[in-house]
Amino acid sequence: MQSRKITKKSVVTVDPTDSVVNAARLMAKKSVGSVVIVKNKKPVGILTDRDIVMRVVAKELDFNKTKVENVMTKSIITGKEGQRAAELPR
């Protein structure tokens, strides 16, 4: 299966230094469950609604003060448009 069949064309992104509350508001506005974290035009992580629940809400961290970079998932796999899923690094 090619990656274009399982991915979205437009990706919602935020900066690593954005607050979790700003990222969550953007996720709600765009009706998505995750945002890609971009630094210098390169993806460096992903923040999912589950990350927010497990790493912020469950630990009772301050949404306004907690930076995305402190709770995002850093181990991400990227690929090129048209690349087959089986060809992605593991």
Residue pairs with C-beta under 8 A, 6 or more apart in sequence:
1 84
1 85
1 86
2 82
2 83
2 84
2 85
3 79
3 80
3 81
3 82
3 83
3 84
3 85
3 88
4 81
4 82
6 85
11 36
12 26
12 27
12 30
12 32
12 34
12 35
12 36
13 35
13 36
13 37
13 38
14 22
14 23
14 26
14 35
14 36
14 37
14 38
14 47
14 68
15 37
15 38
15 39
15 68
16 37
16 39
16 44
16 45
16 67
16 68
16 69
16 72
17 67
17 68
17 69
18 67
18 68
19 63
19 64
19 65
19 66
19 67
19 68
20 47
20 52
20 56
20 61
20 63
20 66
20 67
20 68
20 71
21 63
21 64
23 35
23 47
23 52
23 68
24 52
24 63
26 35
27 33
27 34
27 35
27 49
33 48
33 49
34 46
34 47
34 48
34 49
35 46
35 47
36 43
36 45
36 46
37 43
37 44
37 45
37 46
37 47
37 68
37 69
37 72
38 44
43 76
43 78
44 72
44 74
44 76
45 68
45 69
45 72
45 73
45 74
45 76
46 72
46 73
46 76
47 68
47 71
47 72
47 73
48 73
51 71
51 72
51 73
52 71
55 61
55 71
56 63
56 66
56 71
61 71
77 88
77 89
77 90
79 85
79 87
79 88
